[in-house]
């Protein structure tokens, strides 16, 4: 069981670590608004990863088949969502003064990154590939599915806590213009991934 937990944590880490659109969004949140906004975004992503982990652990073949049937609407919705978030990120003016985050703001950040991760085609494809690559396509019965879900969630969340903490530590040592440029770059990354996602919805 410990081996299964370790493998599942590595899956969560492997899915979360690449700096894609969600990584760019969480980095920008940590840089412009502080540690808790970055972590709340990571929590939303970790919950989405755990959701996919639960579905895959309970039946990988059925999970893969279901994803194939909804890949087009997910690509369209996820792509449009990425473009909207990218446009909004590029309008930011820079880092904000440190303040106690409101629960409503953190809840919205969690909900946004959860929806973005669930609808992001790149996350879905990487999840299926990595999940199968680590030999978790057949997790077995009993408590094995629960261990897989817990491991994926823990591995993903640990990465976001580390990344948000690192960015939050250095944010005050950087010039104000840096945050503005990061917002523009992360916005551009989000828009770029959004356009790619939408293009995958149409046959070539």
URPE-V792468 format. One record per backbone hydrogen bond with DSSP energy under -0.5 kcal/mol. CO is the residue of the C=O (numbers start at 0). NH is the residue of the N-H. E is the energy in kcal/mol with one decimal. If there is no record, write none. Layout:
# URPE-V792468
co:CO nh:NH e:E
co:CO nh:NH e:E
This chain:
# URPE-V792468
co:0 nh:4 e:-2.5
co:1 nh:5 e:-2.5
co:2 nh:6 e:-2.5
co:3 nh:7 e:-2.3
co:4 nh:8 e:-2.3
co:5 nh:9 e:-2.0
co:6 nh:10 e:-2.0
co:7 nh:11 e:-2.3
co:8 nh:12 e:-2.4
co:9 nh:13 e:-3.0
co:10 nh:14 e:-2.2
co:11 nh:15 e:-1.8
co:12 nh:16 e:-2.7
co:13 nh:17 e:-0.7
co:17 nh:19 e:-1.7
co:19 nh:23 e:-2.4
co:20 nh:24 e:-1.9
co:21 nh:25 e:-2.5
co:22 nh:26 e:-2.5
co:23 nh:27 e:-2.1
co:24 nh:28 e:-2.3
co:25 nh:29 e:-2.5
co:26 nh:30 e:-2.3
co:27 nh:31 e:-2.7
co:28 nh:32 e:-2.5
co:28 nh:33 e:-0.7
co:29 nh:33 e:-1.0
co:31 nh:95 e:-3.2
co:33 nh:37 e:-1.5
co:34 nh:38 e:-2.6
co:35 nh:39 e:-2.4
co:36 nh:40 e:-1.8
co:37 nh:41 e:-2.1
co:38 nh:42 e:-2.6
co:39 nh:43 e:-1.9
co:40 nh:44 e:-1.8
co:41 nh:45 e:-2.8
co:42 nh:46 e:-2.5
co:43 nh:47 e:-1.8
co:44 nh:48 e:-2.6
co:45 nh:49 e:-2.4
co:46 nh:50 e:-1.9
co:47 nh:51 e:-2.3
co:48 nh:52 e:-2.4
co:49 nh:53 e:-2.5
co:50 nh:54 e:-2.1
co:51 nh:55 e:-2.7
co:52 nh:56 e:-2.7
co:53 nh:57 e:-1.8
co:54 nh:58 e:-0.9
co:58 nh:62 e:-2.5
co:59 nh:63 e:-2.7
co:60 nh:64 e:-2.2
co:61 nh:65 e:-2.5
co:62 nh:66 e:-2.1
co:63 nh:67 e:-1.7
co:64 nh:68 e:-1.3
co:65 nh:69 e:-1.2
co:66 nh:70 e:-0.5
co:67 nh:70 e:-0.5
co:69 nh:73 e:-2.0
co:70 nh:74 e:-2.2
co:71 nh:75 e:-2.2
co:72 nh:76 e:-2.7
co:73 nh:77 e:-3.1
co:74 nh:78 e:-2.3
co:75 nh:79 e:-2.3
co:76 nh:80 e:-2.4
co:77 nh:81 e:-2.4
co:78 nh:82 e:-2.2
co:79 nh:83 e:-2.3
co:80 nh:84 e:-2.5
co:81 nh:85 e:-2.6
co:82 nh:86 e:-2.4
co:83 nh:87 e:-2.2
co:84 nh:88 e:-2.6
co:85 nh:89 e:-2.1
co:86 nh:90 e:-0.7
co:87 nh:90 e:-0.6
co:88 nh:91 e:-1.6
co:101 nh:105 e:-2.1
co:102 nh:106 e:-2.7
co:103 nh:107 e:-2.2
co:104 nh:108 e:-2.0
co:105 nh:109 e:-2.4
co:106 nh:110 e:-2.6
co:107 nh:111 e:-2.6
co:108 nh:112 e:-2.3
co:109 nh:113 e:-2.2
co:110 nh:114 e:-2.4
co:111 nh:115 e:-2.4
co:112 nh:116 e:-2.4
co:113 nh:117 e:-2.6
co:114 nh:118 e:-2.0
co:115 nh:119 e:-0.7
co:116 nh:119 e:-0.7
co:118 nh:120 e:-0.7
co:119 nh:123 e:-1.9
co:120 nh:124 e:-2.6
co:121 nh:125 e:-2.4
co:122 nh:126 e:-2.4
co:123 nh:127 e:-2.3
co:124 nh:128 e:-2.3
co:125 nh:129 e:-2.8
co:126 nh:130 e:-2.8
co:127 nh:131 e:-2.1
co:128 nh:132 e:-2.4
co:129 nh:133 e:-2.0
co:130 nh:135 e:-2.2
co:131 nh:134 e:-1.7
co:136 nh:59 e:-0.7
co:140 nh:143 e:-1.6
co:142 nh:146 e:-2.1
co:143 nh:147 e:-2.3
co:144 nh:148 e:-2.4
co:145 nh:149 e:-2.5
co:146 nh:150 e:-2.5
co:147 nh:151 e:-2.6
co:148 nh:152 e:-2.4
co:149 nh:153 e:-2.6
co:150 nh:154 e:-2.8
co:151 nh:155 e:-2.2
co:152 nh:156 e:-2.7
co:153 nh:157 e:-2.5
co:154 nh:158 e:-1.4
co:155 nh:159 e:-1.7
co:156 nh:160 e:-2.5
co:157 nh:161 e:-2.2
co:158 nh:162 e:-2.8
co:159 nh:163 e:-2.7
co:160 nh:164 e:-2.3
co:161 nh:165 e:-2.3
co:162 nh:166 e:-2.3
co:163 nh:167 e:-2.5
co:164 nh:168 e:-1.9
co:165 nh:169 e:-1.5
co:166 nh:170 e:-1.4
co:169 nh:172 e:-1.4
co:170 nh:173 e:-0.8
co:174 nh:177 e:-1.3
co:174 nh:178 e:-0.8
co:175 nh:179 e:-1.1
co:176 nh:180 e:-2.2
co:177 nh:181 e:-2.5
co:178 nh:182 e:-2.2
co:179 nh:183 e:-1.8
co:180 nh:184 e:-2.8
co:181 nh:185 e:-3.2
co:182 nh:186 e:-2.2
co:183 nh:187 e:-2.3
co:184 nh:188 e:-2.4
co:185 nh:189 e:-2.4
co:186 nh:190 e:-2.4
co:187 nh:191 e:-2.6
co:188 nh:192 e:-2.7
co:189 nh:193 e:-2.2
co:190 nh:194 e:-2.4
co:191 nh:195 e:-2.1
co:192 nh:196 e:-2.6
co:193 nh:197 e:-2.3
co:194 nh:198 e:-2.0
co:195 nh:199 e:-1.4
co:197 nh:200 e:-1.2
co:198 nh:201 e:-1.2
